Amino acid sequence: MPMKRLLSVFAAAVLLLAQPAAAQSILRDAETEAMFADMAAPIVTAAGLSPRNVRVVLVNDESVNAFVAGGQTVYIHSGTIQAADSLNEVQGVFAHEIGHITGGHVPLSGRMMKAPLGITVLSMVLGLAAIAAGSGEAGAGIMAAGQQAATGSYLAFSRTQESAADAAGASYLTGAGITGKGYLSFFKKMQQLEYRYGITRKVGFMLDHPVSGERIANLTETLTSAKPWSTPSNPALEERFRRVKAKLKGYVQTPDRTLADYPESNRSIYAHYARAYAYHKAGYPDKAHAEADALVKAEPGNPYFQEIKGQILLESGKPREALTPLRYATDKSGQNPLIATTFGHALIATEDKANLSEAIKVLRVAVARDDQNPTAWVQLGTAYEASGDEARAALATAERASMTGDSRTAAQRAAFAMANIPTNTPDWIRAQDIAMTARNDIEDNPKKYKRQ
């Protein structure tokens, strides 16, 4: 639901489409991802997709935005979570993005780019020819006109896609039995932002999305007449959202700002959560411990409260003390791979060889369930190396290198692993797969891997 760009040249549209997540970092948190999965499942099912194939990824960006970039992954900016007053509003944003996925809008955009890009290139060629012939002013006019025509063509197409995704999102919310109140209220937030920046219907032709007032008008009757309109939003999910929002504030905001939002006088769960992260970031371990202890005291069986307690202890240089809460959090969360990775890290950080076998066991389960976590591969490699298993340490490094696109390192470490792991075992076969894939990438991209 991009509320972001007022384009004057087609090149800007090309850049934004080609690099939707450039220069942005991904935030990963077990509690947040579990909430997203439960939030998304009924909407994804209503859209005819499988919840197992759709991911929701949190991007560390304070702007209010969400997008898809191919595949079945929805990216939501942290600023969207902070701007939302309820999970129901986030569900509306998510349903809209699912509309882009089911509508095939990303590949369609790629094909649609060809015609406007052709207009741009042709206008540049003609314009430069006119300039070379001595008609500088005419040449500049030709290029400007070509850019304007290309931009208008692309933006009109984009607005059509946005309207289609709006309608699809409303349909999926209704099919999932979820009220559309949050969908409309979030559009009203966008409308207020548009007013703030002077964006009105008069400049609508320069936007890649319809103005929010138009979107609200188009969706109101559909949503208000739908059966789920009066259905309350899921209270348990809304409570989980409030907690996630508070901990996110503590993590992404400056400590001063978090403490202003959640002063010491506020003794709510949300305030303890936010302050625990704020104090930890600011370097006040005793205060951070106290906030984590308050959370655990309130709900001793909550794995996420145990997780933050263990994380603070680990990162404060107390790995042995961190083992009990992190072991509990790992078990209680059903071996969540993100929590298990922190637990494995703590086991290694004790520098006790007696803990290495447990660390390897825990981390192997973590990477089996989530092989896209580079930290888990680093920790697993560290555990193998500390235990003297250099071959599997190399394999873990090869896995991480392959995941991050470093094919040269992947090929080298996978080859070492193959030479030192028994042939035809699962680990040897995996090393072989990585080595072959990495070598193919190096051969296909010789310039990228040319030695300096």
C-alpha positions as CSV (number, residue, x, y, z in Angstrom):
1,M,0.0,0.0,0.0
2,P,2.7,2.5,-1.0
3,M,2.0,6.0,0.3
4,K,5.4,7.2,-0.9
5,R,6.2,8.7,-4.3
6,L,5.3,11.6,-6.4
7,L,7.2,10.9,-9.6
8,S,8.3,13.5,-12.2
9,V,10.6,11.3,-14.3
10,F,10.2,7.7,-15.5
11,A,13.7,6.8,-14.3
12,A,12.5,7.2,-10.7
13,A,9.8,4.7,-11.3
14,V,12.3,2.2,-12.7
15,L,14.6,2.6,-9.7
16,L,11.8,2.1,-7.2
17,L,10.4,-0.9,-8.9
18,A,13.8,-2.6,-9.4
19,Q,15.0,-2.0,-5.8
20,P,12.0,-2.3,-3.5
21,A,14.0,-3.3,-0.4
22,A,17.4,-1.8,-1.1
23,A,19.3,-0.3,1.8
24,Q,16.7,-1.7,4.3
25,S,17.3,-4.3,7.0
26,I,15.1,-7.1,8.0
27,L,13.9,-7.4,11.6
28,R,13.4,-10.9,12.9
29,D,11.6,-11.8,16.1
30,A,10.0,-15.0,17.1
31,E,6.9,-13.5,18.8
32,T,6.3,-11.0,15.9
33,E,6.6,-13.7,13.2
34,A,4.2,-16.0,15.1
35,M,1.7,-13.1,15.4
36,F,2.1,-12.4,11.7
37,A,1.5,-16.0,10.8
38,D,-1.7,-16.3,12.8
39,M,-2.9,-12.9,11.5
40,A,-2.2,-13.9,7.9
41,A,-3.5,-17.5,7.8
42,P,-7.3,-16.9,7.3
43,I,-6.7,-14.1,4.8
44,V,-4.2,-16.2,2.8
45,T,-6.7,-19.2,2.8
46,A,-9.5,-16.9,1.7
47,A,-7.3,-15.9,-1.2
48,G,-6.9,-19.5,-2.3
49,L,-3.2,-19.7,-1.2
50,S,-1.4,-21.9,1.3
51,P,-0.4,-20.3,4.6
52,R,2.8,-22.4,4.5
53,N,3.9,-20.6,1.3
54,V,3.3,-17.0,2.3
55,R,5.8,-15.1,4.5
56,V,5.4,-11.8,6.2
57,V,8.7,-10.0,6.6
58,L,9.2,-6.9,8.9
59,V,11.5,-4.3,7.3
60,N,13.3,-1.8,9.6
61,D,12.0,1.4,8.0
62,E,10.1,4.1,9.8
63,S,8.0,5.0,6.8
64,V,4.4,3.8,6.4
65,N,4.6,1.3,3.6
66,A,4.2,-2.3,2.6
67,F,5.0,-4.1,-0.7
68,V,5.5,-7.3,-2.5
69,A,8.6,-7.9,-4.7
70,G,7.8,-11.2,-6.4
71,G,7.0,-14.6,-5.0
72,Q,4.6,-14.9,-2.0
73,T,6.4,-12.7,0.5
74,V,4.8,-9.5,1.9
75,Y,7.1,-6.9,3.3
76,I,5.7,-4.6,6.0
77,H,7.7,-1.6,7.3
78,S,8.1,-1.2,11.0
79,G,6.7,2.3,10.5
80,T,3.4,0.7,9.5
81,I,3.2,-1.2,12.7
82,Q,3.9,1.9,14.7
83,A,1.2,3.9,12.7
84,A,-1.4,1.2,13.2
85,D,-3.8,1.5,16.2
86,S,-4.8,-2.2,15.9
87,L,-3.9,-5.4,14.3
88,N,-7.1,-5.2,12.3
89,E,-5.5,-2.2,10.5
90,V,-2.4,-4.3,9.7
91,Q,-4.7,-7.1,8.4
92,G,-6.1,-4.6,5.9
93,V,-2.7,-3.6,4.7
94,F,-1.7,-7.3,4.4
95,A,-4.9,-8.2,2.6
96,H,-4.2,-5.5,0.0
97,E,-0.7,-6.9,-0.6
98,I,-2.1,-10.4,-1.0
99,G,-4.3,-8.8,-3.7
100,H,-1.1,-7.8,-5.5
101,I,0.2,-11.4,-5.3
102,T,-2.9,-13.1,-6.5
103,G,-3.2,-10.5,-9.3
104,G,0.3,-11.2,-10.5
105,H,1.1,-7.5,-10.3
106,V,4.8,-7.7,-9.9
107,P,5.5,-9.7,-13.1
108,L,2.8,-7.6,-14.9
109,S,4.6,-4.5,-13.8
110,G,7.8,-5.8,-15.3
111,R,6.2,-6.4,-18.7
112,M,4.4,-3.1,-18.5
113,M,7.7,-1.3,-18.0
114,K,8.9,-2.3,-21.5
115,A,6.5,0.0,-23.3
116,P,7.2,3.2,-21.2
117,L,10.9,2.5,-21.2
118,G,10.7,2.2,-25.0
119,I,9.0,5.6,-25.1
120,T,11.8,7.1,-22.9
121,V,14.6,5.6,-24.9
122,L,13.1,6.7,-28.2
123,S,12.5,10.3,-27.0
124,M,16.1,10.4,-25.8
125,V,17.4,9.2,-29.2
126,L,15.3,11.7,-31.1
127,G,16.1,14.5,-28.6
128,L,19.8,13.9,-28.8
129,A,19.6,13.8,-32.6
130,A,17.8,17.2,-32.6
131,I,20.4,18.6,-30.3
132,A,23.2,17.3,-32.5
133,A,21.5,19.0,-35.5
134,G,21.6,22.3,-33.7
135,S,18.1,22.4,-32.2
136,G,19.0,22.3,-28.6
137,E,15.7,23.6,-27.3
138,A,13.6,21.3,-29.5
139,G,15.7,18.3,-28.5
140,A,15.2,19.1,-24.8
141,G,11.5,19.4,-25.4
142,I,11.3,16.0,-27.2
143,M,13.1,14.3,-24.3
144,A,10.9,16.0,-21.7
145,A,7.7,15.1,-23.5
146,G,8.8,11.5,-23.9
147,Q,9.6,11.2,-20.2
148,Q,6.2,12.7,-19.3
149,A,4.4,10.3,-21.6
150,A,6.3,7.3,-20.2
151,T,5.7,8.4,-16.6
152,G,2.0,8.9,-17.3
153,S,1.6,5.5,-18.9
154,Y,3.3,3.7,-16.1
155,L,1.5,5.5,-13.3
156,A,-1.9,5.0,-14.8
157,F,-1.1,1.3,-15.0
158,S,0.1,1.3,-11.4
159,R,-3.1,3.1,-10.2
160,T,-5.2,0.4,-11.9
161,Q,-3.2,-2.3,-10.1
162,E,-3.7,-0.6,-6.7
163,S,-7.4,-0.3,-7.2
164,A,-7.6,-4.0,-8.1
165,A,-5.6,-4.9,-5.0
166,D,-7.9,-2.7,-2.9
167,A,-10.9,-4.7,-4.1
168,A,-9.2,-8.0,-3.8
169,G,-8.1,-7.2,-0.2
170,A,-11.7,-6.3,0.7
171,S,-12.9,-9.6,-0.7
172,Y,-10.3,-11.6,1.2
173,L,-11.1,-10.0,4.5
174,T,-14.8,-10.7,4.0
175,G,-14.0,-14.3,3.0
176,A,-11.9,-14.7,6.1
177,G,-14.7,-13.4,8.3
178,I,-12.6,-10.4,9.3
179,T,-14.1,-6.9,9.7
180,G,-13.0,-4.3,7.2
181,K,-13.1,-1.5,9.8
182,G,-9.4,-1.5,10.1
183,Y,-8.9,-1.4,6.4
184,L,-10.9,1.8,6.1
185,S,-9.4,3.4,9.2
186,F,-5.9,2.9,7.9
187,F,-6.8,4.5,4.6
188,K,-8.1,7.4,6.6
189,K,-4.6,7.7,8.2
190,M,-3.1,7.7,4.7
191,Q,-5.6,10.4,3.8
192,Q,-4.4,12.6,6.7
193,L,-0.8,12.1,5.5
194,E,-1.8,13.2,2.0
195,Y,-3.4,16.3,3.4
196,R,-0.2,17.0,5.3
197,Y,1.9,16.8,2.2
198,G,-0.6,18.7,0.0
199,I,-1.6,15.6,-2.1
200,T,-5.1,16.1,-3.5
201,R,-7.2,14.7,-6.4
202,K,-5.7,17.5,-8.5
203,V,-2.3,15.8,-8.6
204,G,-3.7,12.3,-8.6
205,F,-2.5,11.7,-12.1
206,M,1.1,12.1,-10.8
207,L,0.7,9.3,-8.2
208,D,1.3,5.6,-8.6
209,H,-1.9,4.9,-6.5
210,P,-5.3,6.5,-6.3
211,V,-5.7,9.2,-3.6
212,S,-7.0,7.7,-0.3
213,G,-10.3,9.6,-0.4
214,E,-11.1,7.9,-3.7
215,R,-10.1,4.5,-2.3
216,I,-12.3,5.0,0.8
217,A,-15.2,6.0,-1.3
218,N,-14.8,2.9,-3.5
219,L,-14.5,0.4,-0.6
220,T,-16.9,1.8,2.0
221,E,-20.1,0.3,0.7
222,T,-18.5,-3.0,0.0
223,L,-17.0,-3.3,3.4
224,T,-19.9,-1.9,5.5
225,S,-22.4,-4.2,3.8
226,A,-20.3,-7.3,4.3
227,K,-21.4,-9.8,7.0
228,P,-18.1,-9.5,9.1
229,W,-18.4,-5.7,9.3
230,S,-19.8,-5.9,12.9
231,T,-17.6,-8.8,13.9
232,P,-15.2,-7.7,16.6
233,S,-11.5,-8.1,15.9
234,N,-9.9,-11.1,17.5
235,P,-9.1,-9.9,21.1
236,A,-6.3,-12.4,21.7
237,L,-4.5,-11.3,18.4
238,E,-5.1,-7.6,19.3
239,E,-3.4,-8.2,22.7
240,R,-0.5,-9.9,21.0
241,F,-0.2,-6.9,18.6
242,R,-0.1,-4.4,21.4
243,R,2.8,-6.3,23.0
244,V,4.7,-6.6,19.7
245,K,4.2,-2.9,19.0
246,A,5.6,-2.0,22.4
247,K,8.7,-4.2,22.1
248,L,9.2,-2.9,18.6
249,K,9.2,0.6,19.9
250,G,11.7,-0.3,22.5
251,Y,13.9,-1.8,19.8
252,V,13.8,0.7,17.0
253,Q,13.3,4.0,18.8
254,T,16.0,5.9,20.7
255,P,15.9,5.0,24.5
256,D,14.9,8.6,25.4
257,R,11.9,8.5,23.1
258,T,10.8,5.1,24.4
259,L,11.1,6.2,28.0
260,A,9.1,9.3,27.2
261,D,6.4,7.1,25.7
262,Y,6.6,4.6,28.6
263,P,7.6,6.4,31.8
264,E,8.5,4.5,35.0
265,S,5.1,5.2,36.3
266,N,3.6,3.0,33.7
267,R,3.6,-0.5,35.1
268,S,1.8,-2.2,32.2
269,I,3.1,-5.3,30.4
270,Y,3.6,-3.1,27.3
271,A,5.7,-0.6,29.3
272,H,7.9,-3.3,30.8
273,Y,8.5,-4.8,27.4
274,A,9.4,-1.5,25.8
275,R,11.6,-0.3,28.7
276,A,13.4,-3.7,28.8
277,Y,14.7,-3.2,25.3
278,A,15.3,0.6,25.8
279,Y,17.4,0.1,28.9
280,H,19.3,-2.8,27.3
281,K,20.2,-0.7,24.3
282,A,21.2,2.2,26.4
283,G,23.6,0.2,28.5
284,Y,21.7,-0.1,31.8
285,P,21.8,-3.9,32.4
286,D,20.4,-3.7,35.9
287,K,17.4,-1.8,34.8
288,A,16.9,-4.0,31.8
289,H,17.0,-7.1,34.1
290,A,14.5,-5.6,36.4
291,E,12.0,-5.0,33.5
292,A,12.5,-8.5,32.2
293,D,12.0,-9.9,35.7
294,A,8.7,-7.9,35.9
295,L,7.5,-9.6,32.7
296,V,8.5,-13.1,33.9
297,K,6.8,-12.5,37.3
298,A,3.6,-11.4,35.5
299,E,3.5,-14.5,33.2
300,P,6.1,-17.1,34.2
301,G,5.0,-19.5,31.4
302,N,5.4,-16.9,28.6
303,P,8.3,-18.1,26.4
304,Y,8.8,-14.7,24.9
305,F,9.2,-13.1,28.3
306,Q,11.7,-15.8,29.2
307,E,13.5,-15.2,25.9
308,I,14.0,-11.5,26.6
309,K,15.3,-12.3,30.1
310,G,17.8,-14.8,28.6
311,Q,18.8,-12.5,25.8
312,I,19.6,-9.7,28.2
313,L,21.6,-12.0,30.5
314,L,23.5,-13.4,27.5
315,E,24.3,-10.0,26.0
316,S,25.3,-8.7,29.4
317,G,28.0,-11.3,29.7
318,K,26.2,-13.8,31.8
319,P,25.7,-16.8,29.5
320,R,25.4,-19.4,32.3
321,E,22.6,-17.5,33.9
322,A,20.9,-17.2,30.5
323,L,20.7,-20.9,30.0
324,T,17.7,-21.6,32.2
325,P,15.3,-19.0,30.7
326,L,16.5,-19.7,27.2
327,R,16.1,-23.5,27.5
328,Y,12.6,-22.9,28.9
329,A,11.8,-20.5,26.1
330,T,13.1,-22.9,23.4
331,D,11.1,-25.8,24.8
332,K,7.9,-23.8,25.5
333,S,7.9,-22.3,22.0
334,G,8.2,-25.7,20.3
335,Q,11.8,-25.3,19.4
336,N,11.3,-22.0,17.6
337,P,14.4,-21.6,15.5
338,L,15.1,-18.0,16.4
339,I,14.9,-18.6,20.1
340,A,16.8,-21.9,19.7
341,T,19.6,-20.0,18.0
342,T,20.0,-17.6,20.9
343,F,19.9,-20.6,23.3
344,G,22.6,-22.3,21.2
345,H,24.7,-19.1,21.3
346,A,24.4,-19.1,25.1
347,L,25.5,-22.7,25.4
348,I,28.6,-21.9,23.3
349,A,29.3,-18.7,25.2
350,T,29.7,-20.6,28.4
351,E,33.0,-21.9,27.0
352,D,32.2,-25.3,28.6
353,K,32.9,-28.2,26.3
354,A,30.3,-30.2,28.1
355,N,27.6,-27.9,26.5
356,L,28.8,-28.2,22.9
357,S,26.9,-31.4,22.1
358,E,23.6,-29.8,23.2
359,A,24.5,-26.6,21.3
360,I,25.0,-28.6,18.1
361,K,21.8,-30.6,18.6
362,V,19.8,-27.4,19.2
363,L,21.3,-25.5,16.3
364,R,20.9,-28.3,13.9
365,V,17.2,-28.3,14.6
366,A,17.2,-24.5,14.2
367,V,18.7,-24.5,10.8
368,A,16.6,-27.4,9.7
369,R,13.5,-25.4,10.5
370,D,14.8,-22.1,9.2
371,D,17.8,-22.3,6.9
372,Q,17.6,-18.6,6.0
373,N,19.1,-17.4,9.4
374,P,22.8,-16.6,8.9
375,T,23.3,-16.2,12.7
376,A,22.2,-19.8,13.2
377,W,24.8,-21.1,10.7
378,V,27.5,-19.0,12.3
379,Q,26.7,-20.4,15.7
380,L,26.5,-23.9,14.4
381,G,29.9,-23.5,12.7
382,T,31.4,-22.1,15.9
383,A,30.1,-25.1,17.9
384,Y,31.5,-27.6,15.4
385,E,34.9,-25.9,15.4
386,A,35.0,-25.8,19.2
387,S,34.3,-29.5,19.3
388,G,37.0,-30.2,16.7
389,D,34.8,-31.1,13.8
390,E,36.4,-28.8,11.2
391,A,34.6,-30.5,8.2
392,R,31.2,-29.7,9.5
393,A,32.3,-26.3,10.6
394,A,33.3,-25.7,7.0
395,L,29.9,-27.0,5.8
396,A,28.1,-24.5,8.1
397,T,30.3,-21.7,6.7
398,A,29.4,-22.9,3.2
399,E,25.7,-22.8,4.0
400,R,25.9,-19.3,5.3
401,A,28.0,-18.2,2.3
402,S,25.6,-19.8,-0.1
403,M,22.7,-18.1,1.5
404,T,24.3,-14.6,1.4
405,G,25.5,-15.0,-2.2
406,D,29.2,-15.5,-1.6
407,S,29.7,-18.3,-4.1
408,R,33.5,-18.3,-3.9
409,T,33.5,-19.0,-0.2
410,A,30.7,-21.4,-0.5
411,A,32.6,-23.4,-3.1
412,Q,35.8,-23.5,-1.2
413,R,34.3,-24.5,2.2
414,A,32.0,-27.0,0.6
415,A,34.9,-28.7,-1.2
416,F,36.8,-28.9,2.1
417,A,33.7,-30.4,3.8
418,M,33.3,-33.0,1.0
419,A,37.0,-34.0,1.3
420,N,36.6,-34.7,5.1
421,I,33.0,-36.0,5.5
422,P,32.2,-39.7,4.8
423,T,31.0,-40.0,1.2
424,N,27.3,-40.3,0.5
425,T,26.2,-39.3,4.0
426,P,23.5,-36.5,4.2
427,D,26.1,-33.9,5.1
428,W,28.4,-34.9,2.2
429,I,25.5,-34.8,-0.3
430,R,24.6,-31.4,1.0
431,A,28.2,-30.1,0.6
432,Q,28.2,-31.5,-2.9
433,D,25.0,-29.6,-3.8
434,I,26.4,-26.4,-2.4
435,A,29.7,-26.8,-4.3
436,M,27.9,-27.5,-7.6
437,T,25.5,-24.6,-7.2
438,A,28.4,-22.2,-6.2
439,R,30.6,-23.3,-9.1
440,N,27.8,-22.8,-11.6
441,D,27.2,-19.3,-10.2
442,I,30.9,-18.5,-10.6
443,E,31.0,-19.8,-14.1
444,D,27.8,-17.8,-15.0
445,N,29.2,-14.6,-13.5
446,P,32.9,-14.5,-14.3
447,K,33.2,-10.7,-14.0
448,K,31.7,-10.8,-10.5
449,Y,34.2,-13.4,-9.3
450,K,37.3,-12.3,-11.3
451,R,40.3,-12.0,-9.0
452,Q,41.6,-8.5,-8.5
